[in-house]
Structure formats: structure tokens, C-alpha cells
Amino acid sequence: ILEKGKIAQTFLSAYTNGKEVTDFPKTLEKKGNFWFEKCRVEELITRWKKIAKSLNIKENQEILKIQKEKGKFLIQTQKEKYESQSVIIAIGKQEKPRKLGIVGEDLEKVFYHLKDSQDFNQKKILVVGGGDSAIEAALSLSEKNSVTISYRKENFFRLNEENLREINKKENKIKIIFKSNLKEIKKHEVILDIDSQEKRIENDFVFIFAGSELFINFFKKIGVKTNDKSVILDENFQSSFEELYVVGDAAQKVPFLIKPAINQGFDIVNIIAKKILKNK
């Protein structure tokens, strides 16, 4: 296993301390024996690091090149070269947050992840977005700050049940401005576009949760067929390179959740195993 950063890098860098990791969808049965249950992110990291000790994981090895020659893959990192019959790419999307492309977005007061809400106290904060990450950040920040949510749609429509229930409880604590778009960020205020009308709000910090982008250029660089936003895969998550598979968020299969990704990995490993047995 080649890891660009550290084991559990996404959880270490992008998940708020104390965040509850949910095991949605509840109706989906997890395949295999890999541990995953509803828990706090700290417990998940501890358990997964323990599991990782039994695996051959190479940390801090960013992939520079993958090419296929004579039926085998040659993988080049900044440290070593590897050879493999099959490759599974599970790079996710979390490290490349989608930006809005507006004036002021490069100010130091703008963040795309919330690591610890305790770092903010008695501040005026704007949270942009209406997904689970945005709502969880707003809920956590609202304990000690004045929080406003700006969301471009007219209501929340894709929240998990727990987050929807919790945000409804906070309707008197958190101000929610639906059908609004963040237009500009200034040092001490933000400008929202609400039905073509500008609204200025005093502001200390902005958290933007507008989703993430796939590292599409990585796939183009290694020669895998793509369209504008995703990798072209067959029903078994296999790319245009035979024996090169893509799993998780990078596979662009909705919903972008942990449990379905674990199941995808389980299915792909079994497909590869059957091919190995067949060729023996």
C-alpha cells in the first residue's frame, strides 16, 4: 500500500476533533471483516492504525507515474519503483476542496476544514454550504460563536437524519440564509447575494464547504480515460487500463460515504483474487 501522506491522513487533516463518523446508509450491510462502526473520529483513527500495523504500508510515497508494459504495471514514487499485476487507486477527494472563485477567498480568515472548534471564541462566523460537513461545523462552532449559514438552495435536502434533527434544534441559535450565494469576502465583513440583492454581514471567519474535486489531472497523466470530471469505469470499477481499478470517492459513485467505499474495495479485491486463482 502506497500512501502519499500518513495513515488515516484524511481523518487527521480534514475531520473535526470529536466528530462523529457515521455508518450510513444504515440499510447497507458492510462486507468483509474490516472494522467500521459509528464512532468518534479519534476511535476510528486508533483502530485503523492498529489494523495498519499488520499491513505493508509505505507512508510518504507520492505516486509520480504509473505505466503498463508487457502486461504489468510499473509504479514510480519519489522514493522507489514497484511492479504489480494489478493496481487499486483509492485517493479520494478530500485534499482538494472546491473553491468558489470569488474576491477575498485567499484571505487568511477563510478555511475549508474545521479541525478544532475550540480555537474560535466569541467570533462572527459564516459557514457556506448545506451538506453534512457544513452543518457539523456550524453546530460545533455555534457553542461559543455567532454562526450564520449561507446555502444556495431553498432548504436542506441531503443531510443525514441526525444532522437534520440537530440543526432544526438550533434554529434560534444559528441564523440560516437559504437561496443565498457568497459574493465577496472582506477583512471585517462578507457580501451575500440574496435574490440579486447585496447583504453585508459583519464577519471574522469564513468556512467554505462546497465539496471536493477529484485529482482528474493525475488520472489523465497516467493515461487513464476520463471525461471532464471523472474517470471512466466499467461495472467492476475497472478503468480503461485492464487490472487498474478505482475505489471510493475517486470512483465518483454516489453516495460518497465510507461504508459503500469499503464494500467497493472488498468487491474489487475478490475480483482480483478470482482472476489470480483462475490463472494458476
N, C-alpha and C positions, 0 to 999 in steps of 0.2 A: 504494500500500500504506500503510495507516494503522496505526501501531504505538503502543500505549499507552505503552511504555517505550523501551528501546533495542533495537537489532538484536541478535538472539540472546539476548533477555532471560532466557528460561527457563534456558538453559545458563549464563549469567553468574551467576544468583542461586541456582539450585537444584541445580546439579551440582557434586560434589566436585572439587577440583583434582586433576588426574591421572586422573580417572575414565575408564574405557574405555567408549566409546559403541559398542554392538554393532549389527550389521546383521541382526538376526533379523527374520523367520524366514529361515533360510539357503535354504530351498526356494523362497522367493518372489522372482521376478525383478523388479528395480526398473524402473519405466517412465520413459521420458524421459531427458534428458541432465543433469539436476540432480545435482551431485556429492554422493554419500553412500556412505562405506565405513566399515568398522570402524576406529576410531582413538581417540586420546585427545581429551578434550573441548576442549583448547586448540587442537588442529589443526582440529577441526571449526569452532570459532568463527572462527579465522583465515581459513579457506577460505570460509565463508559470508559473512563481512564483505567479502571481496574480490568475491564474486559480487554482493553487495548494492549495490556501487558502480555497477553498470550498471542498477539498478532505481530507479524513482521512489518512494522510501520516505520517508514523513513520520513522524519519531520524535516521542515525547512528545505524541501526539494521541489522547487517550482518546475513544471514541465515547460521546456523550451521547444521541443519538437517531437512529433510522433509521425513516423512514416512506415509504410508497409512495403517490404521487399521479400520476394520469394516466399510468400505465404506467412511471413512472420512480421511482428511489429517491432520496430526499433524506437526506443523511448530515450530521449536525451533530457537530462536535467542540468542545472548549473554545476552539479557535483559529479554525477555518474551517468553511465549508459546502461540500459536494461533491454532485454529481449523477451518477447512474450508471444504466445499463440493467440491470446485474447486480451482485450482491454475494456474496462468499465470506467467511464468518466462520470464522476459524481461531484461536480464542482459547485453546484448550487447557484444562487444569485445574490446572496446577502451582502457580499463585499462591494457591490456596485449599486448603491442606491440611485433611484431615478431622480434627476433634478428637474426643477420647474423652468429653468432658463429665464429667470426674472432678475431685475435690478436689485442688488443688495444680497443676493443669495450666497455670495462669497464672504460675507461679514463673519467675524468670529462668534457672533451670537447665534449662528444658525447651526443646528445639529440634525443628523439623520438617524441617530440611535440614542436611546436613553440608557445609560449604564447604571446610574445610581441617583434616584430622585432626591436623596438626602443632600446632594450637592447644591440644591436650589431651595431658597427660603425667602418667603415674602417677595416674590418676583411676579411680574406680569408676563405670562407665558401664552404663546399661541401655538396650538398643535394643529397641523394641517393634515387632513386625511380622515377617512371613515372606516378603515379596516381594523382588525383586531389589535395590531401593533400600536396604531394611533390611539385607540381607546384605552388600552392598557397603560400607555404612557400618560395620558390625560388623567386617568384615575389615580395613578401613583403620584403625579405632580400636584394634584389638587389638595392633597393633605396639608400642604404648607404654603401653597401659592394660589394666585388668582389665575385660573386657566380658562382660555377660550378655545373652542374647536371650530375650525373653518372646514366645511365639507362642500364639495361642488354639487352633490346630489341633494334631492329633497328629503331624504331620510336614510337611515342606516339599513342596508339590505343584506349584508353578507357577514354579519358578526356571529360569533358562536353564542350559544344561549346564555352562557354565564356572563360574558361581557355586555350583552344587550341588557340583561337584568340589572347589572351593576351600574351601567351608565344611566338607565332610567331612574335609579335611586338617587342619582346625583344631579337631577335636573335643576335643583335650586342652588347647587354648588358650582357647577360647570356651565358656562354660557356656550351654547351651540348655535352657530350661524350656518344654516343649510343654504344651498344654492349660492354659495359664495366662492370666490377664487382669490387667492393671494396674488396681488398685482405688483407690489414693491415692498422691499424691506429697508427701513432706515434705522439709524442708530438708536433712536428712542421711540420709534413707532413703526407700525405696519399699515399698508394701504390695501384694503379689500375691495373687490369689485362685486357688488351685490345688485343684481338686475340692472347692470350698466350704470350704477351709482357708486361713487367712491365713498368708502367709510374709513376714517383714520382711527386707529386704536393705539393707545399708549402700550409700549412693549419693551421688555427686557431681553427675552429669548424666544427663538422660534425653533420648533421641532417639525421637520417635514417627513411625513410617511406616505410617499407617493409610489410605493412599490419599488421593485428592484429590476435591474436589467441583466440579461444573460450576457456572458462574455462571448458574444457571437463572433467577434474577430478571432478568438482563439480557435474556434472550430473551422473558420474559413482558412486560417493559417495552416492548419494540418491537412486541409484538403477535403474535409467532410462536407457533403452537400447541405446547404441551408437555404431558407428563404430569408426575408428581410429581418425577422425577429426570432426565428427558432431553427433548430436542427431538424432535418427531415429524417424521420424514423419509421420503421415498419411496426407491425403489431406486437413484436417482441422487443421493442426498444433498440433494435439494431440499426446502425447508421448506414450510409452508403458504402462504408468500408465493412466488408463481412468480418464478423467477430469483434467489431468495435461497438460497444453498447453505451447508452447514456441513461442515467437514472436520476430520480429526484427532480428538484426544481429545474435543472438544466434540460430535462426531457420535456418541459412545458406541458405536462399533463395536469389538468385541473382536477381536484384542488391541490394547492401547494401545501401539503401537510406531511408531517413526519411519518405517520403510520403507513399511508399509501407508498411513500418512498421506500420504507423498509420492505414492504411487500414486493415492490418492483425489483429491489436488489435480490430478494430471495428467489423470485421467478427467474431472473437472468442467470444467477449462479447455477440454478438447476438446469437451465437450457444448455449452458456451457458444459456442465458435468455429464449430461446425457450424450453430447457430441464427443466428449473425450472417451467415454465408455464404448460408444459405437465404433470409434476408430481404433480401438485396441484389438 
